[in-house]
Amino acid sequence: MEIINDRKEKLELEYPCNWCYKVIGNDKESVQNAVKDVINDRDHKLTHSNASKSGKYVSMNLDMLVHNDDDRQFIYEALKKHNDVKMVL
């Protein structure tokens, strides 16, 4: 269950739907490679979001169609476990 507020309501989504993951890594190339490793040839849009002041980290938005909750969670977990990814939001 995903809690989205203090009332502990479950997030209700209608699938398929577009979903945006914020993927954080050391640099643009490592994030791009991680996304490629995880989603292969699926249609997606990967755009630069932000960089830390020190330049140590970069965040990118991954927008793509997810087909169901398992698909959405699988992509999240696979990105999170990838060695080139520091964090996924």
PDB file with one MODEL, atoms N, CA, C and O in Angstrom:
MODEL        1
ATOM      1  N   MET A   1       0.842  -1.180   0.000  1.00  0.00           N
ATOM      2  CA  MET A   1       0.000   0.000   0.000  1.00  0.00           C
ATOM      3  C   MET A   1       0.882   1.237   0.000  1.00  0.00           C
ATOM      4  O   MET A   1       1.912   1.282   0.673  1.00  0.00           O
ATOM      5  N   GLU A   2       0.474   2.218  -0.747  1.00  0.00           N
ATOM      6  CA  GLU A   2       1.197   3.484  -0.780  1.00  0.00           C
ATOM      7  C   GLU A   2       0.370   4.530  -0.056  1.00  0.00           C
ATOM      8  O   GLU A   2      -0.798   4.746  -0.382  1.00  0.00           O
ATOM      9  N   ILE A   3       0.973   5.172   0.917  1.00  0.00           N
ATOM     10  CA  ILE A   3       0.270   6.192   1.687  1.00  0.00           C
ATOM     11  C   ILE A   3       0.583   7.552   1.083  1.00  0.00           C
ATOM     12  O   ILE A   3       1.747   7.929   0.948  1.00  0.00           O
ATOM     13  N   ILE A   4      -0.469   8.286   0.720  1.00  0.00           N
ATOM     14  CA  ILE A   4      -0.251   9.576   0.075  1.00  0.00           C
ATOM     15  C   ILE A   4      -0.638  10.743   0.958  1.00  0.00           C
ATOM     16  O   ILE A   4      -0.407  11.896   0.593  1.00  0.00           O
ATOM     17  N   ASN A   5      -1.217  10.471   2.106  1.00  0.00           N
ATOM     18  CA  ASN A   5      -1.551  11.548   3.029  1.00  0.00           C
ATOM     19  C   ASN A   5      -1.756  10.970   4.423  1.00  0.00           C
ATOM     20  O   ASN A   5      -1.620   9.763   4.620  1.00  0.00           O
ATOM     21  N   ASP A   6      -2.079  11.809   5.378  1.00  0.00           N
ATOM     22  CA  ASP A   6      -2.243  11.364   6.760  1.00  0.00           C
ATOM     23  C   ASP A   6      -3.456  10.468   6.963  1.00  0.00           C
ATOM     24  O   ASP A   6      -3.557   9.780   7.978  1.00  0.00           O
ATOM     25  N   ARG A   7      -4.376  10.472   6.005  1.00  0.00           N
ATOM     26  CA  ARG A   7      -5.579   9.651   6.142  1.00  0.00           C
ATOM     27  C   ARG A   7      -5.338   8.219   5.689  1.00  0.00           C
ATOM     28  O   ARG A   7      -6.250   7.393   5.741  1.00  0.00           O
ATOM     29  N   LYS A   8      -4.135   7.917   5.249  1.00  0.00           N
ATOM     30  CA  LYS A   8      -3.729   6.569   4.845  1.00  0.00           C
ATOM     31  C   LYS A   8      -4.585   6.019   3.712  1.00  0.00           C
ATOM     32  O   LYS A   8      -4.944   4.841   3.703  1.00  0.00           O
ATOM     33  N   GLU A   9      -4.906   6.887   2.760  1.00  0.00           N
ATOM     34  CA  GLU A   9      -5.645   6.448   1.589  1.00  0.00           C
ATOM     35  C   GLU A   9      -4.672   5.850   0.583  1.00  0.00           C
ATOM     36  O   GLU A   9      -3.569   6.359   0.387  1.00  0.00           O
ATOM     37  N   LYS A  10      -5.095   4.770  -0.046  1.00  0.00           N
ATOM     38  CA  LYS A  10      -4.259   4.136  -1.060  1.00  0.00           C
ATOM     39  C   LYS A  10      -4.352   4.916  -2.369  1.00  0.00           C
ATOM     40  O   LYS A  10      -5.420   5.394  -2.750  1.00  0.00           O
ATOM     41  N   LEU A  11      -3.216   5.036  -3.046  1.00  0.00           N
ATOM     42  CA  LEU A  11      -3.150   5.697  -4.337  1.00  0.00           C
ATOM     43  C   LEU A  11      -3.938   4.882  -5.355  1.00  0.00           C
ATOM     44  O   LEU A  11      -3.652   3.703  -5.562  1.00  0.00           O
ATOM     45  N   GLU A  12      -4.915   5.495  -5.980  1.00  0.00           N
ATOM     46  CA  GLU A  12      -5.730   4.819  -6.992  1.00  0.00           C
ATOM     47  C   GLU A  12      -5.361   5.361  -8.364  1.00  0.00           C
ATOM     48  O   GLU A  12      -5.478   6.559  -8.619  1.00  0.00           O
ATOM     49  N   LEU A  13      -4.923   4.488  -9.231  1.00  0.00           N
ATOM     50  CA  LEU A  13      -4.538   4.871 -10.586  1.00  0.00           C
ATOM     51  C   LEU A  13      -5.307   4.030 -11.589  1.00  0.00           C
ATOM     52  O   LEU A  13      -5.653   2.880 -11.318  1.00  0.00           O
ATOM     53  N   GLU A  14      -5.569   4.613 -12.743  1.00  0.00           N
ATOM     54  CA  GLU A  14      -6.158   3.861 -13.844  1.00  0.00           C
ATOM     55  C   GLU A  14      -5.053   3.553 -14.833  1.00  0.00           C
ATOM     56  O   GLU A  14      -4.391   4.456 -15.346  1.00  0.00           O
ATOM     57  N   TYR A  15      -4.862   2.278 -15.094  1.00  0.00           N
ATOM     58  CA  TYR A  15      -3.804   1.834 -16.001  1.00  0.00           C
ATOM     59  C   TYR A  15      -4.386   1.480 -17.352  1.00  0.00           C
ATOM     60  O   TYR A  15      -5.556   1.110 -17.445  1.00  0.00           O
ATOM     61  N   PRO A  16      -3.589   1.587 -18.399  1.00  0.00           N
ATOM     62  CA  PRO A  16      -2.235   2.133 -18.437  1.00  0.00           C
ATOM     63  C   PRO A  16      -2.254   3.644 -18.225  1.00  0.00           C
ATOM     64  O   PRO A  16      -3.245   4.310 -18.524  1.00  0.00           O
ATOM     65  N   CYS A  17      -1.152   4.174 -17.708  1.00  0.00           N
ATOM     66  CA  CYS A  17      -1.047   5.618 -17.491  1.00  0.00           C
ATOM     67  C   CYS A  17       0.409   6.052 -17.641  1.00  0.00           C
ATOM     68  O   CYS A  17       1.327   5.238 -17.544  1.00  0.00           O
ATOM     69  N   ASN A  18       0.598   7.327 -17.875  1.00  0.00           N
ATOM     70  CA  ASN A  18       1.948   7.884 -17.936  1.00  0.00           C
ATOM     71  C   ASN A  18       2.463   8.071 -16.519  1.00  0.00           C
ATOM     72  O   ASN A  18       1.720   8.481 -15.627  1.00  0.00           O
ATOM     73  N   TRP A  19       3.732   7.771 -16.318  1.00  0.00           N
ATOM     74  CA  TRP A  19       4.338   7.883 -14.994  1.00  0.00           C
ATOM     75  C   TRP A  19       5.692   8.555 -15.132  1.00  0.00           C
ATOM     76  O   TRP A  19       6.407   8.332 -16.109  1.00  0.00           O
ATOM     77  N   CYS A  20       6.041   9.375 -14.159  1.00  0.00           N
ATOM     78  CA  CYS A  20       7.331  10.052 -14.171  1.00  0.00           C
ATOM     79  C   CYS A  20       8.154   9.602 -12.968  1.00  0.00           C
ATOM     80  O   CYS A  20       7.722   9.734 -11.823  1.00  0.00           O
ATOM     81  N   TYR A  21       9.331   9.074 -13.239  1.00  0.00           N
ATOM     82  CA  TYR A  21      10.310   8.733 -12.208  1.00  0.00           C
ATOM     83  C   TYR A  21      11.390   9.807 -12.238  1.00  0.00           C
ATOM     84  O   TYR A  21      11.818  10.228 -13.312  1.00  0.00           O
ATOM     85  N   LYS A  22      11.826  10.246 -11.078  1.00  0.00           N
ATOM     86  CA  LYS A  22      12.986  11.135 -11.003  1.00  0.00           C
ATOM     87  C   LYS A  22      14.165  10.247 -10.613  1.00  0.00           C
ATOM     88  O   LYS A  22      14.182   9.651  -9.535  1.00  0.00           O
ATOM     89  N   VAL A  23      15.144  10.169 -11.503  1.00  0.00           N
ATOM     90  CA  VAL A  23      16.283   9.272 -11.322  1.00  0.00           C
ATOM     91  C   VAL A  23      17.520  10.121 -11.053  1.00  0.00           C
ATOM     92  O   VAL A  23      17.845  11.022 -11.826  1.00  0.00           O
ATOM     93  N   ILE A  24      18.208   9.827  -9.952  1.00  0.00           N
ATOM     94  CA  ILE A  24      19.370  10.608  -9.529  1.00  0.00           C
ATOM     95  C   ILE A  24      20.619   9.728  -9.593  1.00  0.00           C
ATOM     96  O   ILE A  24      20.634   8.602  -9.095  1.00  0.00           O
ATOM     97  N   GLY A  25      21.667  10.274 -10.223  1.00  0.00           N
ATOM     98  CA  GLY A  25      22.930   9.559 -10.346  1.00  0.00           C
ATOM     99  C   GLY A  25      24.093  10.529 -10.338  1.00  0.00           C
ATOM    100  O   GLY A  25      23.914  11.728 -10.125  1.00  0.00           O
ATOM    101  N   ASN A  26      25.291  10.001 -10.572  1.00  0.00           N
ATOM    102  CA  ASN A  26      26.496  10.837 -10.550  1.00  0.00           C
ATOM    103  C   ASN A  26      26.615  11.746 -11.763  1.00  0.00           C
ATOM    104  O   ASN A  26      27.122  12.863 -11.656  1.00  0.00           O
ATOM    105  N   ASP A  27      26.155  11.278 -12.911  1.00  0.00           N
ATOM    106  CA  ASP A  27      26.237  12.091 -14.123  1.00  0.00           C
ATOM    107  C   ASP A  27      25.181  11.636 -15.121  1.00  0.00           C
ATOM    108  O   ASP A  27      24.557  10.587 -14.960  1.00  0.00           O
ATOM    109  N   LYS A  28      24.998  12.450 -16.151  1.00  0.00           N
ATOM    110  CA  LYS A  28      23.956  12.212 -17.150  1.00  0.00           C
ATOM    111  C   LYS A  28      24.130  10.854 -17.833  1.00  0.00           C
ATOM    112  O   LYS A  28      23.162  10.114 -18.005  1.00  0.00           O
ATOM    113  N   GLU A  29      25.353  10.533 -18.215  1.00  0.00           N
ATOM    114  CA  GLU A  29      25.614   9.298 -18.944  1.00  0.00           C
ATOM    115  C   GLU A  29      25.289   8.065 -18.112  1.00  0.00           C
ATOM    116  O   GLU A  29      24.734   7.098 -18.634  1.00  0.00           O
ATOM    117  N   SER A  30      25.626   8.084 -16.828  1.00  0.00           N
ATOM    118  CA  SER A  30      25.344   6.917 -15.992  1.00  0.00           C
ATOM    119  C   SER A  30      23.842   6.730 -15.799  1.00  0.00           C
ATOM    120  O   SER A  30      23.362   5.597 -15.764  1.00  0.00           O
ATOM    121  N   VAL A  31      23.100   7.820 -15.674  1.00  0.00           N
ATOM    122  CA  VAL A  31      21.642   7.716 -15.558  1.00  0.00           C
ATOM    123  C   VAL A  31      21.062   7.189 -16.869  1.00  0.00           C
ATOM    124  O   VAL A  31      20.188   6.321 -16.855  1.00  0.00           O
ATOM    125  N   GLN A  32      21.537   7.702 -17.991  1.00  0.00           N
ATOM    126  CA  GLN A  32      21.055   7.227 -19.293  1.00  0.00           C
ATOM    127  C   GLN A  32      21.321   5.733 -19.464  1.00  0.00           C
ATOM    128  O   GLN A  32      20.456   5.003 -19.948  1.00  0.00           O
ATOM    129  N   ASN A  33      22.499   5.279 -19.075  1.00  0.00           N
ATOM    130  CA  ASN A  33      22.833   3.856 -19.183  1.00  0.00           C
ATOM    131  C   ASN A  33      21.970   3.004 -18.270  1.00  0.00           C
ATOM    132  O   ASN A  33      21.539   1.918 -18.660  1.00  0.00           O
ATOM    133  N   ALA A  34      21.712   3.479 -17.063  1.00  0.00           N
ATOM    134  CA  ALA A  34      20.870   2.735 -16.129  1.00  0.00           C
ATOM    135  C   ALA A  34      19.459   2.589 -16.684  1.00  0.00           C
ATOM    136  O   ALA A  34      18.876   1.505 -16.634  1.00  0.00           O
ATOM    137  N   VAL A  35      18.917   3.669 -17.209  1.00  0.00           N
ATOM    138  CA  VAL A  35      17.569   3.621 -17.785  1.00  0.00           C
ATOM    139  C   VAL A  35      17.538   2.636 -18.948  1.00  0.00           C
ATOM    140  O   VAL A  35      16.605   1.841 -19.063  1.00  0.00           O
ATOM    141  N   LYS A  36      18.537   2.681 -19.800  1.00  0.00           N
ATOM    142  CA  LYS A  36      18.599   1.760 -20.937  1.00  0.00           C
ATOM    143  C   LYS A  36      18.668   0.312 -20.460  1.00  0.00           C
ATOM    144  O   LYS A  36      18.001  -0.558 -21.021  1.00  0.00           O
ATOM    145  N   ASP A  37      19.467   0.050 -19.431  1.00  0.00           N
ATOM    146  CA  ASP A  37      19.584  -1.304 -18.887  1.00  0.00           C
ATOM    147  C   ASP A  37      18.254  -1.814 -18.345  1.00  0.00           C
ATOM    148  O   ASP A  37      17.931  -2.991 -18.499  1.00  0.00           O
ATOM    149  N   VAL A  38      17.488  -0.941 -17.717  1.00  0.00           N
ATOM    150  CA  VAL A  38      16.252  -1.360 -17.048  1.00  0.00           C
ATOM    151  C   VAL A  38      15.077  -1.480 -18.013  1.00  0.00           C
ATOM    152  O   VAL A  38      14.345  -2.469 -17.977  1.00  0.00           O
ATOM    153  N   ILE A  39      14.892  -0.487 -18.870  1.00  0.00           N
ATOM    154  CA  ILE A  39      13.673  -0.504 -19.692  1.00  0.00           C
ATOM    155  C   ILE A  39      13.907  -0.947 -21.128  1.00  0.00           C
ATOM    156  O   ILE A  39      12.953  -1.034 -21.901  1.00  0.00           O
ATOM    157  N   ASN A  40      15.133  -1.224 -21.501  1.00  0.00           N
ATOM    158  CA  ASN A  40      15.467  -1.707 -22.844  1.00  0.00           C
ATOM    159  C   ASN A  40      14.921  -0.780 -23.918  1.00  0.00           C
ATOM    160  O   ASN A  40      15.263   0.402 -23.957  1.00  0.00           O
ATOM    161  N   ASP A  41      14.075  -1.313 -24.788  1.00  0.00           N
ATOM    162  CA  ASP A  41      13.589  -0.551 -25.944  1.00  0.00           C
ATOM    163  C   ASP A  41      12.196   0.041 -25.745  1.00  0.00           C
ATOM    164  O   ASP A  41      11.580   0.485 -26.714  1.00  0.00           O
ATOM    165  N   ARG A  42      11.693   0.059 -24.531  1.00  0.00           N
ATOM    166  CA  ARG A  42      10.356   0.629 -24.312  1.00  0.00           C
ATOM    167  C   ARG A  42      10.375   2.127 -24.592  1.00  0.00           C
ATOM    168  O   ARG A  42      11.367   2.809 -24.334  1.00  0.00           O
ATOM    169  N   ASP A  43       9.258   2.628 -25.126  1.00  0.00           N
ATOM    170  CA  ASP A  43       9.141   4.061 -25.383  1.00  0.00           C
ATOM    171  C   ASP A  43       9.246   4.832 -24.078  1.00  0.00           C
ATOM    172  O   ASP A  43       8.631   4.468 -23.075  1.00  0.00           O
ATOM    173  N   HIS A  44      10.032   5.901 -24.104  1.00  0.00           N
ATOM    174  CA  HIS A  44      10.201   6.728 -22.916  1.00  0.00           C
ATOM    175  C   HIS A  44      10.773   8.080 -23.324  1.00  0.00           C
ATOM    176  O   HIS A  44      11.235   8.270 -24.450  1.00  0.00           O
ATOM    177  N   LYS A  45      10.729   8.997 -22.391  1.00  0.00           N
ATOM    178  CA  LYS A  45      11.350  10.310 -22.585  1.00  0.00           C
ATOM    179  C   LYS A  45      12.204  10.569 -21.352  1.00  0.00           C
ATOM    180  O   LYS A  45      11.703  10.544 -20.228  1.00  0.00           O
ATOM    181  N   LEU A  46      13.484  10.816 -21.561  1.00  0.00           N
ATOM    182  CA  LEU A  46      14.416  11.073 -20.468  1.00  0.00           C
ATOM    183  C   LEU A  46      14.950  12.484 -20.631  1.00  0.00           C
ATOM    184  O   LEU A  46      15.611  12.795 -21.621  1.00  0.00           O
ATOM    185  N   THR A  47      14.660  13.340 -19.653  1.00  0.00           N
ATOM    186  CA  THR A  47      15.063  14.742 -19.745  1.00  0.00           C
ATOM    187  C   THR A  47      15.817  15.164 -18.492  1.00  0.00           C
ATOM    188  O   THR A  47      15.561  14.668 -17.395  1.00  0.00           O
ATOM    189  N   HIS A  48      16.751  16.091 -18.680  1.00  0.00           N
ATOM    190  CA  HIS A  48      17.514  16.635 -17.560  1.00  0.00           C
ATOM    191  C   HIS A  48      16.579  17.403 -16.637  1.00  0.00           C
ATOM    192  O   HIS A  48      15.721  18.154 -17.099  1.00  0.00           O
ATOM    193  N   SER A  49      16.743  17.216 -15.347  1.00  0.00           N
ATOM    194  CA  SER A  49      15.916  17.913 -14.374  1.00  0.00           C
ATOM    195  C   SER A  49      16.726  18.949 -13.609  1.00  0.00           C
ATOM    196  O   SER A  49      16.376  20.129 -13.581  1.00  0.00           O
ATOM    197  N   ASN A  50      17.820  18.496 -12.984  1.00  0.00           N
ATOM    198  CA  ASN A  50      18.585  19.396 -12.130  1.00  0.00           C
ATOM    199  C   ASN A  50      19.979  18.813 -11.886  1.00  0.00           C
ATOM    200  O   ASN A  50      20.225  17.632 -12.133  1.00  0.00           O
ATOM    201  N   ALA A  51      20.873  19.653 -11.401  1.00  0.00           N
ATOM    202  CA  ALA A  51      22.203  19.211 -10.982  1.00  0.00           C
ATOM    203  C   ALA A  51      22.499  19.845  -9.633  1.00  0.00           C
ATOM    204  O   ALA A  51      22.073  20.967  -9.358  1.00  0.00           O
ATOM    205  N   SER A  52      23.227  19.126  -8.797  1.00  0.00           N
ATOM    206  CA  SER A  52      23.584  19.682  -7.495  1.00  0.00           C
ATOM    207  C   SER A  52      24.545  20.851  -7.684  1.00  0.00           C
ATOM    208  O   SER A  52      25.215  20.953  -8.711  1.00  0.00           O
ATOM    209  N   LYS A  53      24.606  21.723  -6.693  1.00  0.00           N
ATOM    210  CA  LYS A  53      25.497  22.891  -6.774  1.00  0.00           C
ATOM    211  C   LYS A  53      26.946  22.480  -7.001  1.00  0.00           C
ATOM    212  O   LYS A  53      27.678  23.127  -7.750  1.00  0.00           O
ATOM    213  N   SER A  54      27.343  21.408  -6.353  1.00  0.00           N
ATOM    214  CA  SER A  54      28.728  20.951  -6.478  1.00  0.00           C
ATOM    215  C   SER A  54      28.972  20.182  -7.776  1.00  0.00           C
ATOM    216  O   SER A  54      30.119  19.942  -8.153  1.00  0.00           O
ATOM    217  N   GLY A  55      27.894  19.799  -8.455  1.00  0.00           N
ATOM    218  CA  GLY A  55      28.039  19.021  -9.679  1.00  0.00           C
ATOM    219  C   GLY A  55      28.237  17.545  -9.426  1.00  0.00           C
ATOM    220  O   GLY A  55      28.512  16.785 -10.354  1.00  0.00           O
ATOM    221  N   LYS A  56      28.101  17.130  -8.176  1.00  0.00           N
ATOM    222  CA  LYS A  56      28.327  15.736  -7.816  1.00  0.00           C
ATOM    223  C   LYS A  56      27.190  14.826  -8.278  1.00  0.00           C
ATOM    224  O   LYS A  56      27.417  13.651  -8.567  1.00  0.00           O
ATOM    225  N   TYR A  57      25.968  15.361  -8.350  1.00  0.00           N
ATOM    226  CA  TYR A  57      24.799  14.572  -8.729  1.00  0.00           C
ATOM    227  C   TYR A  57      23.992  15.281  -9.802  1.00  0.00           C
ATOM    228  O   TYR A  57      24.010  16.506  -9.920  1.00  0.00           O
ATOM    229  N   VAL A  58      23.279  14.469 -10.583  1.00  0.00           N
ATOM    230  CA  VAL A  58      22.359  14.995 -11.585  1.00  0.00           C
ATOM    231  C   VAL A  58      21.039  14.232 -11.451  1.00  0.00           C
ATOM    232  O   VAL A  58      21.029  13.033 -11.171  1.00  0.00           O
ATOM    233  N   SER A  59      19.939  14.937 -11.652  1.00  0.00           N
ATOM    234  CA  SER A  59      18.643  14.265 -11.654  1.00  0.00           C
ATOM    235  C   SER A  59      18.025  14.398 -13.036  1.00  0.00           C
ATOM    236  O   SER A  59      18.158  15.418 -13.713  1.00  0.00           O
ATOM    237  N   MET A  60      17.342  13.322 -13.430  1.00  0.00           N
ATOM    238  CA  MET A  60      16.683  13.297 -14.729  1.00  0.00           C
ATOM    239  C   MET A  60      15.275  12.747 -14.553  1.00  0.00           C
ATOM    240  O   MET A  60      15.030  11.894 -13.699  1.00  0.00           O
ATOM    241  N   ASN A  61      14.351  13.248 -15.375  1.00  0.00           N
ATOM    242  CA  ASN A  61      12.974  12.767 -15.353  1.00  0.00           C
ATOM    243  C   ASN A  61      12.801  11.696 -16.419  1.00  0.00           C
ATOM    244  O   ASN A  61      13.121  11.905 -17.590  1.00  0.00           O
ATOM    245  N   LEU A  62      12.292  10.551 -15.996  1.00  0.00           N
ATOM    246  CA  LEU A  62      11.968   9.461 -16.907  1.00  0.00           C
ATOM    247  C   LEU A  62      10.452   9.384 -17.012  1.00  0.00           C
ATOM    248  O   LEU A  62       9.779   8.987 -16.061  1.00  0.00           O
ATOM    249  N   ASP A  63       9.919   9.762 -18.161  1.00  0.00           N
ATOM    250  CA  ASP A  63       8.480   9.706 -18.412  1.00  0.00           C
ATOM    251  C   ASP A  63       8.197   8.530 -19.333  1.00  0.00           C
ATOM    252  O   ASP A  63       8.823   8.379 -20.382  1.00  0.00           O
ATOM    253  N   MET A  64       7.233   7.691 -18.920  1.00  0.00           N
ATOM    254  CA  MET A  64       6.900   6.531 -19.742  1.00  0.00           C
ATOM    255  C   MET A  64       5.529   5.986 -19.386  1.00  0.00           C
ATOM    256  O   MET A  64       4.959   6.328 -18.349  1.00  0.00           O
ATOM    257  N   LEU A  65       5.013   5.143 -20.247  1.00  0.00           N
ATOM    258  CA  LEU A  65       3.737   4.494 -20.028  1.00  0.00           C
ATOM    259  C   LEU A  65       3.965   3.247 -19.188  1.00  0.00           C
ATOM    260  O   LEU A  65       4.800   2.406 -19.520  1.00  0.00           O
ATOM    261  N   VAL A  66       3.214   3.136 -18.095  1.00  0.00           N
ATOM    262  CA  VAL A  66       3.245   1.909 -17.294  1.00  0.00           C
ATOM    263  C   VAL A  66       1.900   1.215 -17.465  1.00  0.00           C
ATOM    264  O   VAL A  66       0.858   1.865 -17.538  1.00  0.00           O
ATOM    265  N   HIS A  67       1.935  -0.110 -17.529  1.00  0.00           N
ATOM    266  CA  HIS A  67       0.739  -0.872 -17.882  1.00  0.00           C
ATOM    267  C   HIS A  67      -0.090  -1.310 -16.685  1.00  0.00           C
ATOM    268  O   HIS A  67      -1.296  -1.522 -16.809  1.00  0.00           O
ATOM    269  N   ASN A  68       0.543  -1.445 -15.535  1.00  0.00           N
ATOM    270  CA  ASN A  68      -0.169  -1.843 -14.317  1.00  0.00           C
ATOM    271  C   ASN A  68       0.723  -1.544 -13.114  1.00  0.00           C
ATOM    272  O   ASN A  68       1.858  -1.093 -13.270  1.00  0.00           O
ATOM    273  N   ASP A  69       0.210  -1.794 -11.937  1.00  0.00           N
ATOM    274  CA  ASP A  69       0.954  -1.472 -10.719  1.00  0.00           C
ATOM    275  C   ASP A  69       2.239  -2.293 -10.611  1.00  0.00           C
ATOM    276  O   ASP A  69       3.269  -1.779 -10.175  1.00  0.00           O
ATOM    277  N   ASP A  70       2.181  -3.553 -11.002  1.00  0.00           N
ATOM    278  CA  ASP A  70       3.385  -4.392 -10.954  1.00  0.00           C
ATOM    279  C   ASP A  70       4.471  -3.852 -11.879  1.00  0.00           C
ATOM    280  O   ASP A  70       5.649  -3.842 -11.520  1.00  0.00           O
ATOM    281  N   ASP A  71       4.080  -3.407 -13.059  1.00  0.00           N
ATOM    282  CA  ASP A  71       5.015  -2.821 -14.018  1.00  0.00           C
ATOM    283  C   ASP A  71       5.658  -1.572 -13.423  1.00  0.00           C
ATOM    284  O   ASP A  71       6.876  -1.407 -13.490  1.00  0.00           O
ATOM    285  N   ARG A  72       4.849  -0.700 -12.846  1.00  0.00           N
ATOM    286  CA  ARG A  72       5.338   0.549 -12.247  1.00  0.00           C
ATOM    287  C   ARG A  72       6.323   0.260 -11.113  1.00  0.00           C
ATOM    288  O   ARG A  72       7.385   0.877 -11.036  1.00  0.00           O
ATOM    289  N   GLN A  73       5.970  -0.670 -10.245  1.00  0.00           N
ATOM    290  CA  GLN A  73       6.825  -1.015  -9.107  1.00  0.00           C
ATOM    291  C   GLN A  73       8.107  -1.722  -9.553  1.00  0.00           C
ATOM    292  O   GLN A  73       9.177  -1.488  -8.991  1.00  0.00           O
ATOM    293  N   PHE A  74       7.994  -2.591 -10.571  1.00  0.00           N
ATOM    294  CA  PHE A  74       9.173  -3.304 -11.063  1.00  0.00           C
ATOM    295  C   PHE A  74      10.220  -2.323 -11.583  1.00  0.00           C
ATOM    296  O   PHE A  74      11.404  -2.446 -11.269  1.00  0.00           O
ATOM    297  N   ILE A  75       9.781  -1.351 -12.378  1.00  0.00           N
ATOM    298  CA  ILE A  75      10.707  -0.363 -12.932  1.00  0.00           C
ATOM    299  C   ILE A  75      11.350   0.439 -11.807  1.00  0.00           C
ATOM    300  O   ILE A  75      12.558   0.676 -11.824  1.00  0.00           O
ATOM    301  N   TYR A  76      10.551   0.855 -10.833  1.00  0.00           N
ATOM    302  CA  TYR A  76      11.067   1.609  -9.685  1.00  0.00           C
ATOM    303  C   TYR A  76      12.148   0.801  -8.958  1.00  0.00           C
ATOM    304  O   TYR A  76      13.239   1.309  -8.699  1.00  0.00           O
ATOM    305  N   GLU A  77      11.843  -0.444  -8.635  1.00  0.00           N
ATOM    306  CA  GLU A  77      12.789  -1.279  -7.885  1.00  0.00           C
ATOM    307  C   GLU A  77      14.047  -1.571  -8.701  1.00  0.00           C
ATOM    308  O   GLU A  77      15.152  -1.556  -8.158  1.00  0.00           O
ATOM    309  N   ALA A  78      13.892  -1.833  -9.993  1.00  0.00           N
ATOM    310  CA  ALA A  78      15.051  -2.133 -10.839  1.00  0.00           C
ATOM    311  C   ALA A  78      15.966  -0.921 -10.960  1.00  0.00           C
ATOM    312  O   ALA A  78      17.188  -1.057 -10.914  1.00  0.00           O
ATOM    313  N   LEU A  79      15.383   0.256 -11.115  1.00  0.00           N
ATOM    314  CA  LEU A  79      16.202   1.475 -11.163  1.00  0.00           C
ATOM    315  C   LEU A  79      16.912   1.693  -9.832  1.00  0.00           C
ATOM    316  O   LEU A  79      18.098   2.023  -9.797  1.00  0.00           O
ATOM    317  N   LYS A  80      16.179   1.505  -8.742  1.00  0.00           N
ATOM    318  CA  LYS A  80      16.734   1.727  -7.401  1.00  0.00           C
ATOM    319  C   LYS A  80      17.922   0.800  -7.122  1.00  0.00           C
ATOM    320  O   LYS A  80      18.872   1.195  -6.446  1.00  0.00           O
ATOM    321  N   LYS A  81      17.871  -0.414  -7.634  1.00  0.00           N
ATOM    322  CA  LYS A  81      18.930  -1.397  -7.391  1.00  0.00           C
ATOM    323  C   LYS A  81      20.127  -1.236  -8.330  1.00  0.00           C
ATOM    324  O   LYS A  81      21.187  -1.809  -8.081  1.00  0.00           O
ATOM    325  N   HIS A  82      19.967  -0.468  -9.397  1.00  0.00           N
ATOM    326  CA  HIS A  82      21.043  -0.326 -10.383  1.00  0.00           C
ATOM    327  C   HIS A  82      22.237   0.397  -9.755  1.00  0.00           C
ATOM    328  O   HIS A  82      22.060   1.371  -9.023  1.00  0.00           O
ATOM    329  N   ASN A  83      23.432  -0.074 -10.037  1.00  0.00           N
ATOM    330  CA  ASN A  83      24.651   0.489  -9.438  1.00  0.00           C
ATOM    331  C   ASN A  83      24.890   1.950  -9.784  1.00  0.00           C
ATOM    332  O   ASN A  83      25.502   2.675  -8.999  1.00  0.00           O
ATOM    333  N   ASP A  84      24.420   2.397 -10.942  1.00  0.00           N
ATOM    334  CA  ASP A  84      24.651   3.781 -11.362  1.00  0.00           C
ATOM    335  C   ASP A  84      23.602   4.757 -10.842  1.00  0.00           C
ATOM    336  O   ASP A  84      23.697   5.959 -11.089  1.00  0.00           O
ATOM    337  N   VAL A  85      22.607   4.252 -10.128  1.00  0.00           N
ATOM    338  CA  VAL A  85      21.525   5.101  -9.624  1.00  0.00           C
ATOM    339  C   VAL A  85      21.685   5.289  -8.119  1.00  0.00           C
ATOM    340  O   VAL A  85      21.834   4.321  -7.373  1.00  0.00           O
ATOM    341  N   LYS A  86      21.653   6.540  -7.687  1.00  0.00           N
ATOM    342  CA  LYS A  86      21.765   6.849  -6.260  1.00  0.00           C
ATOM    343  C   LYS A  86      20.404   6.855  -5.579  1.00  0.00           C
ATOM    344  O   LYS A  86      20.280   6.451  -4.423  1.00  0.00           O
ATOM    345  N   MET A  87      19.370   7.321  -6.309  1.00  0.00           N
ATOM    346  CA  MET A  87      18.041   7.433  -5.719  1.00  0.00           C
ATOM    347  C   MET A  87      16.998   7.511  -6.828  1.00  0.00           C
ATOM    348  O   MET A  87      17.275   8.003  -7.922  1.00  0.00           O
ATOM    349  N   VAL A  88      15.788   7.017  -6.531  1.00  0.00           N
ATOM    350  CA  VAL A  88      14.656   7.130  -7.449  1.00  0.00           C
ATOM    351  C   VAL A  88      13.482   7.681  -6.659  1.00  0.00           C
ATOM    352  O   VAL A  88      13.168   7.201  -5.570  1.00  0.00           O
ATOM    353  N   LEU A  89      12.843   8.689  -7.220  1.00  0.00           N
ATOM    354  CA  LEU A  89      11.655   9.269  -6.592  1.00  0.00           C
ATOM    355  C   LEU A  89      10.476   9.085  -7.524  1.00  0.00           C
ATOM    356  O   LEU A  89       9.363   9.499  -7.201  1.00  0.00           O
TER     357      LEU A  89
ENDMDL
END
